[in-house]
Amino acid sequence: MFNPNKSKMKKLLILFVSLLAWVSYGQEDNETSSDLEIGCISGDCENGLGKYVWKNGDYYYGAWKLGKMEGKGTYYKPNGSIYDGFWRNNKKNGQGKLVLPNEDIYNGDFVDGMAEGFGVMIYKKGGSFKGDWKNNKMNGHGVMNYATGERYVGEYRNNLRQGKGRFTYKNGESYYGEWQYGEMEGQGTYTYLDGSEQSGIWSNGEIVKQ
């Protein structure tokens, strides 16, 4: 015979067990969070050498001055980015090596956290750039060796060939002249394998006037 009181007690028991499991899970989660060390976990992070861990998983080990990263140190990020070099006022300043998340590697000068000055970028997929940088971009004179075997020696602006430069193709032919926004634009000369030349005014990579 159906007993409504017995059914009600069974439901209450199930609810109690579920609530107990939920409370237990919450306690375990809190214990895990509290076990994670945040802040200065070793050394002297005021004036000396110390290791500091941030809540997002970033951590830095190196020199500190007045509670700021100052001097030589290494900064790690969970995405695989690693900077090893000099710091001033919590920013990358001076010589340093930066490994990017895509495993490209920049080795050179930094100013206030940006690649600025002279530096070399080695690309994981092949090729390299050696030259002037400003605001994390190729700006000034540089040499780009492409993975395809091509080569450019000349001026850059905001990562694009801009100004005067020579581009040498894989087959040995070359163009020397003016560039704008990465394209042959202005006065220039194209040299063929047989030594013959084509000089004139170029626009969007094509000669328009000889």
N, C-alpha and C positions, 0 to 999 in steps of 0.2 A: 504494500500500500504506500502511495506517495506521501512523504513527510516533508512539508514546506520548511519546517525549521531546520531539518537536516540539510536541505539544499542550500538554505541561506548561510548556514555555518560553513559549508564547503566553499561557497563563493568568497566569504570573508577570509578563509584560510589561504586561498589562492592569491587574493589581493595582498594579504600580509606578506607572503613569501616574495611576491614581485617587488613590493616596496622595500623589503629587506635587501634584495639583490641590487636594487637601484642605489640605495644608500651605500652599500658596500663598494660598488663600482666608483661612486663619487669620491669615496675616501681614498681608493687606490689611485685615482687620477690626481687628486690633490697631493698625495705623497710623491708621485712621479714628478709633478711640477716643482715641489719644494726641494726635491733632490738635485734639480738642475742648478748649477752654480752660476750666478750672474754677478757681474761687477769685477773688481780686482781680486782674482783668485790666487795670485802668487806674486811675490816680489813687492816692489815699491812703485805704485802707479801715481805717485805724486812727484817725487824727485829721485829718479833712479831707473832701474830696470824692472819691468813688471809685465804680467799677463792680465789682460782685461777681456772679459767675455760679455757680449751684448745679447739681449733676449732673442734677437732674430738669428742667432748662431754665428754672427761675425765674431772674430777675436783678433787681438793684436798682442804681439809680444815684442817689446823693445824699450827704447829710452823714453822717459817722461820728464817733463819740467813744469812745475806749477800745475800739475793735474792735466797736462795736455801732451799729446804725442809730439815729441821734439827730439830730433836726432835720428839715429839709425833704428829701424824696426821693420817688422813684417806683419802685414795685415791679410787675414784669410777670410774668404766668404764661402758660404755653403754652395754657391753655384760654380765653384772651382776657380774663381778669380783670386790671384795672389799677387800682392805688391811687396817687394823687398827693396828697401831703399831709405832715403832720408825724408824726414818730416819737419815741418815747422808750423806751429799753431794749429795742430790737428789736420794739416793738409800735406799732401805729397809735395815736397819742395826739394830740388836738387837732383842728384843722380839716383836713378832707380830702375828696377826691372818689374814690368807688369805682365803677368800671364792672364789673358782674357778668358772668359768662359768658353769661347770657341777654340781655345788653345793657340791663337795668334800670340806672339810675344813681342812686346815693345821694350827696348832698352835704351834709355837716354835721359834727357832733361825733363824736369817737371817744374811748373810754377803754379802755386795755389791749386793743386789738385789736377791740373791739366798738363798734357804733353805739350811742352813748349821749349824751344831751343833746338838742339841737335839730337836726333834719335834715329834708331834703326828698328824697323818693324819686320819681323819674320813671320810669314803667313803659313799656317799649317798646310794649306792646300798647295803650297809651292809659291816661290817668288819672294821678293823682299823689296823694301824701300829704305833708302838711306838719305837723310837730308834734314831740312828745316821743318819745324812744327810750330803751330800756334793754335791755341784753343782746341787741342785734341785733333787737329786736322793738318794735313800736309800744306804748308804755306811757306813759299820761298823757293830755294833751289834744292833739287833732289835728283836721285837716280833710282828709277824703278826697274827692277828685273822681274819680268812676268814669268809665270810658270810655263807659258806657251813658248818661251825662248825669245820673245820680243823684249825690247829695251827702250826706255825713254830717259834722256838726260836733259834737264831743263827746269823751267820755272813752274810752280804750282800756286793755285789759290783755292782754298777750301776744298782740297782733295781732287781738284781738276787741273789738267794741263792748261796753264794760262800764262801768256807771255811768250818768250822765245825758248825753243827747245828742239832737240833732235830725237826722232822716233825711228828706231831701226827694226825692220820686220824680220821675221824668222828666215826668210829667203835671202836676206842680205841687203835688200833695197831699203832706202831711207828717205825721210823727209826732214828738212831743217828749215825752220821759219817760225812764223807767229801762230799762236794758239789762243782760242777763246772757248771757255766752257768745255774743254776736253776735245775740241775739234780743230782741224787745220783751218785757220781763219786769218786772212791777211797775206802779207808778202812771204813767199816761201819757195823752196827748191826741192824737187823730188829727184832723187838719183837712182837710176836703174842699175841692174847687175852689169850691163855692158859698159857702164860709165857715162852713158848719155844722161842729160839733165833736162828737166822741165821746170822752168821758173815762171812765176807770175803771181797773180792774186788768187787766193783760194777762199772758198766759202763752203761751210758745212762739209769739209773733207774733199771738195771737188774744185779743180782749177776753173776759174771763170774768165780770166783775162791773162794773156801772155805778153 
